[in-house]
Amino acid sequence: MTSPTLFSPLTIGDLNLPNRTVLAPLTRCRASEGSVPNPMMADYYVQRASAGLMITEGAQIAPEGQGYPATPGIYSDEQVAGWRLVTDAVHRAGGRIFLQLWHVGRVSHPSFQPGGTLPVAPSAIAPEGEVATYEGMKPYVAPRALETDELPGIVALYRKAAQNAKDAGFDGVEVHGANGYLLDQFLRDGTNRRTDAYGGSIENRARLPLEVLEAVLSIWPSRRVGVRLSPSGTINSMSDSDPAAHFGYFVEKLNAYDLAYVHIVEPMEADIRHGGPNIPGGSFRPIYTGTLMLCGEYDGARADAAVQGGAADLVAFGRPFIANPDLPRRLQENAPLNTPDPTTFYGGDEHGYLDYPALEEAPA
Ligand SMILES: Cc1cc2nc3c(=O)[nH]c(=O)nc-3n(C[C@H](O)[C@H](O)[C@H](O)COP(=O)(O)O)c2cc1C
């Protein structure tokens, strides 16, 4: 049997992906008032529907899960109706799309919180730096540590959001366990100093993320649910005393759930520069028995080599897919790539969002 390439199809349960190039989850801060997805967002995803699979930008599961201006939610009827525009348009265009379920935890600010209260987290430890609010940059505040008896309420928010994603017509959901947000804050001992059953050992720190996953799996078939993790990530002031062992434990636990995929963010150049750990995504291959997606600073050649060499089944692209709506075709044809413009990543209008050109159609 010849090994697959980046351009080979992949079947996950009853989901048929025509290629292995995935649109990584990308926050673009262009939702309408009330965190409602809009027709401009539908156009953006339709432009990228040739991806084997698209994962949406993070969608907050509740108002208190928001940490950036104009990010979409998945908790109100208006948001579900807005996402329905997106999923219908993507399906008409022949695409497949999972929603990323997001709660930022401490990476927020009272101005995003209902009633102006403190953001919540496993422990009352502030991230370093500043948060972008509707009133400009503000220092992070120390969050309020969640009480043990509040945690079932967090799990229930994820369950409801998973149901809303189903009602909105998505093909599946990705649980955001990466990049320093709430579930990552529970997993890592730099941010989780709890002394109850949800802190201390890695078994305890994994408890809330696994309860969330099981709640999502009470709504969706397992092959329609992915989990994203960033074992080497330092963004949002993240640290852990032994990330290789702790994430190894967690990923091994995920084998039991027969998921659509596990999605690992690779060590990024900036993480390494900040002295972060260097745990290659492929090192989870011997640990995880299911479909493995890798992401982070891939180009076409490296992605194809990862798939052909067996390190990855799927490769997600972030910035290259922002700038190249027809990325799978460009990679396959080895065509030149447009350069992404970071000044239009977060917020704004159609510029830097809908106006990156696709390749011309080949002459008939
Ligand atoms: C503008 C921007 C927004 C992002 N938003 C999210 C997000 O909502 N959820 C998430 O898990 N990762 C997010 N990421 C991380 C990307 O999914 C990806 O891991 C990262 O960009 C590395 O991949 P790349 O080198 O191909 O861009 C974001 C990255 C960028 C540049």
The ligand as an SDF file (V2000), in Angstrom:
LIG
                    3D

 31 33  0  0  0  0  0  0  0  0999 V2000
   -5.2530   35.4980   13.7070 C   0  0  0  0  0  0  0  0  0  0  0  0
   -5.1530   34.2140   14.4940 C   0  0  0  0  0  0  0  0  0  0  0  0
   -6.2510   33.7830   15.2170 C   0  0  0  0  0  0  0  0  0  0  0  0
   -6.2070   32.5510   15.9050 C   0  0  0  0  0  0  0  0  0  0  0  0
   -7.3290   32.1100   16.5710 N   0  0  0  0  0  0  0  0  0  0  0  0
   -7.3470   30.8760   17.1230 C   0  0  0  0  0  0  0  0  0  0  0  0
   -8.5550   30.3380   17.6730 C   0  0  0  0  0  0  0  0  0  0  0  0
   -9.6340   30.9520   17.6670 O   0  0  0  0  0  0  0  0  0  0  0  0
   -8.4820   29.0950   18.2210 N   0  0  0  0  0  0  0  0  0  0  0  0
   -7.3230   28.3680   18.2430 C   0  0  0  0  0  0  0  0  0  0  0  0
   -7.3130   27.2320   18.7290 O   0  0  0  0  0  0  0  0  0  0  0  0
   -6.1790   28.8530   17.7010 N   0  0  0  0  0  0  0  0  0  0  0  0
   -6.1810   30.0640   17.1280 C   0  0  0  0  0  0  0  0  0  0  0  0
   -5.0330   30.5210   16.5100 N   0  0  0  0  0  0  0  0  0  0  0  0
   -3.8630   29.6190   16.3680 C   0  0  0  0  0  0  0  0  0  0  0  0
   -3.9220   28.9360   14.9800 C   0  0  0  0  0  0  0  0  0  0  0  0
   -5.0130   28.0190   14.9180 O   0  0  0  0  0  0  0  0  0  0  0  0
   -2.6230   28.1580   14.6760 C   0  0  0  0  0  0  0  0  0  0  0  0
   -2.4060   27.2110   15.6850 O   0  0  0  0  0  0  0  0  0  0  0  0
   -1.4230   29.0730   14.5550 C   0  0  0  0  0  0  0  0  0  0  0  0
   -1.6980   30.1880   13.7270 O   0  0  0  0  0  0  0  0  0  0  0  0
   -0.2210   28.3210   13.9950 C   0  0  0  0  0  0  0  0  0  0  0  0
   -0.4880   27.8630   12.6830 O   0  0  0  0  0  0  0  0  0  0  0  0
    0.1390   28.6200   11.3870 P   0  0  0  0  0  0  0  0  0  0  0  0
    1.6220   28.6890   11.6180 O   0  0  0  0  0  0  0  0  0  0  0  0
   -0.2400   27.7360   10.2480 O   0  0  0  0  0  0  0  0  0  0  0  0
   -0.4870   29.9810   11.3310 O   0  0  0  0  0  0  0  0  0  0  0  0
   -5.0330   31.7640   15.8760 C   0  0  0  0  0  0  0  0  0  0  0  0
   -3.9170   32.2310   15.1520 C   0  0  0  0  0  0  0  0  0  0  0  0
   -3.9680   33.4200   14.4670 C   0  0  0  0  0  0  0  0  0  0  0  0
   -2.7730   33.8670   13.6530 C   0  0  0  0  0  0  0  0  0  0  0  0
  1  2  1  0
  2  3  1  0
  2 30  2  0
  3  4  2  0
  4  5  1  0
  4 28  1  0
  5  6  2  0
  6  7  1  0
  6 13  1  0
  7  8  2  0
  7  9  1  0
  9 10  1  0
 10 11  2  0
 10 12  1  0
 12 13  2  0
 13 14  1  0
 14 15  1  0
 14 28  1  0
 15 16  1  0
 16 17  1  0
 16 18  1  0
 18 19  1  0
 18 20  1  0
 20 21  1  0
 20 22  1  0
 22 23  1  0
 23 24  1  0
 24 25  2  0
 24 26  1  0
 24 27  1  0
 28 29  2  0
 29 30  1  0
 30 31  1  0
M  END
$$$$
